[in-house]
């Protein structure tokens, strides 16, 4: 095991397997996986509990006033994965509901929420030894990460994977064409939004995982990690 820990930023398009890669890599290295999506869900849960978010309304002012009181942390559980904590309370199951997911997509558009969560993510990064995945980790959140990976695959491949994944989970998937349209729409939104758009950092290493399975992409990520840590130790 390498003595000196580094930070790893993994960015990429939706449904391209970057969260799977990030979780597997963190587990393999004994690093902390920072699930940026879970952080937005935790903010949404806090706001829902306070009554600031209902199905039709959102009290932005109340949230703006109290956003600094929301502290999100991660800790490993007995299963070897990790749980999300909101102000010291384990909320891993509570944040996985559809209501919270919908709330998360609403709070994530608020600049002041993004700013506060980026601040917390950067704080976690100071300790080193974190793997973080998202859309703007290598460009905005951890621009100094020692290893930056960018994962991509054509929309058709990603739509097929999402379709197969739903089937495997016993969910009756929408038509493949509808999933494909949704993937393309998300790509457009992610790459053109004003606040922290998705783009590959200049120093990121790209993987098109069209023909790569989960084990293969983990091995690739480990190879990149070993290459960079060996280089760092030589310098």
N, C-alpha and C positions, 0 to 999 in steps of 0.2 A: 504494500500500500504506500502511495506517495505521501511523504511527510507534509509537504506544503499544499494546503488546499487552495483550490481556485474557484472562480465562479463560472457557471456555464449558462449561456442564454440560448434558448431554442425558439425560433420564430418560424412562422409558416402559415399557409392557407388553411381554411377550415377543413376538417375531415381528412387531414393528411397524416394523422397518426403521431403528431408531435407530443401530445400529452402522454401517450403510451411510451414513447421513446424517453421522455423526461423522467417519468416514474421509474421505468426499468433501470435507467442510467443512475439515478439517485440511489436506488436500492443496492445496485451492484457496487457503487463507490462508497456507500455509507454516508452520502450527502443528504441534505434536507431538500425535499421537493417543495417548491413554492407554487401552489396552484392559484394563479392570479384570478381565474374565474371564480373560485371559491370565495375569494376576498370580496368580490362584488356581490356575491350571494349573501355573505354575512352582513354587509351593509344593508342590503334589502331586507333581510330578516329583522334586523334591529329597527328599521323604519316601520315595518309591518307591525311589529309588536307594540310600537309606540303609537300606532294609529296614523302615522304620517303617509302611509301608502294604502290606498284602497283600490278596488278594481278600476275605479274611474278617476281618482284624484291622487295628487302627490303634493305634499306640503314641502316644497323646496326650501323655503325659508327656515323651517324648523330643522331640517336636515343640515342645512348650511351652518346653522348656529351650533349644532351638537356633533358635527362630523369628527371633531378632534377628540371626542370622548369614546370613539369606537376604536378598540385595539384588537387586531387580529393576529393570532399566532398559530403555529403548526407544531404538533408533537406526534411521534411515532406511536402506533398502537400495537397490541399483541399479535396482530395478523401480519405485521411487517410493512403495512402501508401507513398512512398517517391521517390524523384527524385535524379538523379545523376548530379553533377555539375563538369564541367571541367574548372579549373581556373575561377570560379565564374559564368560560363555560364551553364544554364540548357540544358543538352544534352540527357535527358532521351529518347526522341524519336529517335534522331540521332544515338544512339548507338545500336538500336534494328534492324538494317538492316543486311541482309545476308553478304554484303561486309565487314561490321565492325566485324561481328561474325567470319568470315574467318580470318580477320586480327588479331583478338584477340587470336585465337588458334596459330597463328604464333609468336606473341610477347610474349606469355606466356611461350615459350620454352627458352627465353633469360634470362640467370641467372641475369644479371644486372637489368632487368625490374622487375623480381620477388623480388630481394633484395630491390629495391626502394619501391615497393608496400607493401611488408611486413613491411618496416619501417613506412610507412604511416598508415597501419592498426594498428600497435602497438601503434603509436601516438594516434590514435582514442581511443584505448583501455585504455589509461591512464586516460581518463575522467570517466571510468566505465559506466555501463548502456548500454553496446552494446551486440547485438546478432550477431554473425558472423558465416557463414557456408561455408564449402569448403572441401578440401581433407586433409589439413595439419594445420588446425586452432588450435586444441588442442595439437598438437605435436610441431609445429614450430612457428606459429604466436602468439598465446596466450597460451603459456605453463603454465602460472599461473592462467588461468581462473578458477573461483570458481566453475563453473558447466560445465562439459564436457559431451556431449551426442554423441553417435555413432549410426547411423541408418543403418540398413541392411535389406535385403530380398533376397531370391534366384533370380538368373538371370531370370528364367522363369516368375516369378511374375512381376519383373520390366519391362520385355519386353512386357508383356500383358498390363500393365498399360500404357506404352508409346503408344502402338497400340491403346488402347481405347481412350486415350487422343487426339490423332491425329484425330480419327473418330469424337469425340465430337466437335472438332474445325472445322469440315468440310473439313479436309485435307484427301486426299486419301492415306492411309498408305501403306508402303511397306509390303511385306509378313512378317508374324510373325517370320518366321525362320530367315529372314534377320535382323530384329530388334534384335532378340536374339543373333545372331552372333556379331552384333555391340556392344551390352551390354557386352558380354563376352570379346570382344577385348578391350573395354575401361577399364574394370576391370583389365585386365592384364597390360595395359599401366599404369594405375593409381597406381597399387601396386608395379610395378617393376622399375618405372622411377628413375633415379639417383637423380634428384632434388626434394626434399620434397615428397617422395612417400606417398600414402594413407596407414595409419595404425592406429589402435585404440590406443589412449593414455592409459597408464596403469591405470589411475584414471578416465577413461570415463565410463559412464553407458550406456549399450547397449540396443537397442530396435530392435527386429526383428518385423517389422510391416506388415508381411505377412497377418495377419488376423485383422489388425487395420485400421479403416478408419481415415479420416483427423481430424474429431472432437476427435476421440479416442486418436490419437497421440498428439494432442494439450493438451488434459487433462492429459496425461501421463507426458508431458514435464512440465506442471504447477505443477503437484504433485512433481516432482523431484526438481523443483525450490523452492517450499514451504518447502520441507524437508531440503534442504541445507540452506535456509535463516533462518529457525527456529533454526537449529543447530548452525549457525554462531552467532545468537543473544544470544544463551545460553552460548556460550564460552566467 
